[in-house]
């Protein structure tokens, strides 16, 4: 069955059965939770796809947020599904107006290889809660995880409700151009532009979670060791292959070397063994590995200092997929490290003179998906977050804002369009249908032809005599 035929089959099911009720949606979320409970199986699949990824990391970064999201959505779903009263203009009283959440229809989701569960299933939870059918397109870099999701989800739900597609370049080109009712994409800004153009040809609204260069700003007076430990933890999880990982650090002038030493110590404590331990995630593609090598070489050619963190001096090669953490100082803004999202375990460290200097450097790049501010002055930290545009932010830590089910996830400007998670996701994948309920007696009879004295009196009341009404 082609993807176009599959989409048509899902639409036929929607027309025949109508929108699912609360019980059906709740059952779907329960079934999804049961599948995600098979954590050992999922961890093994992703370790095989990556060439090495710690089971604990899969649990912490992918499964825990998904289970938290499922608990939150199931607890609040009944309330979100209720219709809500809306304001009714006084001339129409005693008629009523209501807002009723309706499913959009068929939602397409393009998953991301770096978090093949989280970035596929997280929007899926919101779309199922809103009553939609789903078509998921899995990335080619994680074939085992994609095959498992296809088999298990389609056996659980049926292809006419939830379908999973795995394929090559032809499918990647075709999928964004299908006439979905909504399309979700997580990935690079470059690919996001291609996806948005393809969706626009069918007027399909798209939610794009992209990336950009996420800054970590260390304010004067904040303990460097604490900042370095938390920044490096966020940077090195999943070997830096995280769209909201700190992309570069900004520290006060004169503190770059001290921060680099603290960051080197923190990285060594987090991952004392890069190859033997198994806690450190691999780079799953030789092409991606070569790109990271090229970024470091370009920085060196432009005079940057590169400090590689490899406590045991282990062989880190393209063959074993281990790319050692690297701290880069004296890097110029013309270096590719500062022009592209790094998406790996490389952290440039740059000095700044004052708040305005730090803000100016951040603002020279497109709006990032995340912003991290380390400051013991809470008011100043909040001012910094309010001043700089970003999809989301954490103060005095990294990554954890996306672990809160009550906060939306999504970008702004160059880092994306639209948000989902929790109620924000339910709203994103719902159409709020406005419904007007006329009463038995209505003054609207006065505004129908033939127009007479009653119409004239009503217009005087509504429009007044030229004076503004509050």
C-alpha positions, 0 to 999 in steps of 0.5 A: 500500500502506498503512502497516499493510499494509506492516508486515504484509508485513514480518512475513510476510517475517520468518516465512518467512525467519527471522532473517538470519545474519551474512553477510546483516547484513554485506551490508546494512551494506556496501550502506548504506555504498555509498549513503552514499559518494555524498556530493556528491549527499547534500550537494546534496539537503540544501542544497536542503532547508535553502535553504543548507547547506555540503557540508563541514558535511554531511560532518563532522556527518552522513556522518563519524559514520555511516561511523565507526559502520559501520566499528565495527559491522562490525568487532564484529558477529560477536562481538556475535551469538554466544550467551553462557553464563549462570550456572546454579544449582548444583542444576541442574548439569551443565545449561547456561544461555545467552543468545542475541541475537534480532532484535526484528522490525520497528523503526520509526524517525521521523527528524528534519529537522535531521539527516535522515541522521544521526538516521535512519541511525544507529539504522538501522545498529544495527537492521540489525546486530541483524537487524531489518526497518525502516520509516522515516518521514521528516520533511516539512521535508526532502522531497528528502532523504526522496525520495532515501532512499525511492528508494535504500533501497527499491531496494537492500533491497526494501520488505519489508526496509527501507521509507521513508515520506514523507507529511503530517500524516496519516502523522505521526499514524498512524506512531507508532501502528503495532504495531512491535516497537520505535519510535525517535524523535528530536525535541522533548520535546513531540512525544516525549510524543505519540509515546510515548502513541501507542506505548504503546497497542500496548505498543510500547517506544520509544527517545526522543532528545529535547533540553532545555536543554544547559548549557555551564559555564565554570569559574573559571580556564579561558581564556575565549577558548578556551571561547568558541571551542569553545562557539560552534563547537558552538552555530553548527554547523547554525545552532544547530539541533542537539539537543546544541548548547550552549543557554546558557553559565554563566560566573563572576560578573564575567566575562559581558562578557568572555565575550560579547566573546570569543564575538562574536570567535569567531563572527566568525572562524568565519563572517566572511560569513553570507550570501555564504560558504555555510558558515552554514546557513539556517533552513529554515522561515519558522515556525522563523525567526519563532519565533527572532525572537520569543524575542529580542524577548521577552528584550529586553522583559524587559531583556536585552542582545542583541548580534547578530554580523554582521561584514559587516552583511549582510541577514539575513531570513526570505526568505534564511533567514539568522538572525544569531548573537546573544549575550544577557546580563542575561537573566532566568530567566522569559524564554522563552529560558530556558524553552524549548529555543532550537534556533537560533544564540542563546546566553544567557550567565549568571553564577554565584557558585560550583559550587553556584549553577551546579548549582542553575541547571542542576537547575532545568531538566529533565535535558538531552541533553548537558552541557559542562564547561570546567575545567582542574581535571580532578578538579573537572570529573569531579565536576561531570559526576558531579553533574549528570544528562545524557544525555552529556557532553564535558569541555573541548569540545562535541558530540564525545562523540556522535562516539565509536562506543563511547559510547551516545547517548540521553537521561535523564529529560526528554531521552529514554528509552533509548540506542543506538550500537555495542554499546549499539544492538545490545543495544537492538534485540535480545531476549536469549533465555534458553535452558536446556539440560538434561543427560541426568542431572538432579537436577530429577527429584527435585522432581517428584511424588510427593515423597519422601525425595530431595526432602526431602534436596534441599530441605535442601541448597538451603534450609538450616535458616533460616541465610542462605547466601552 
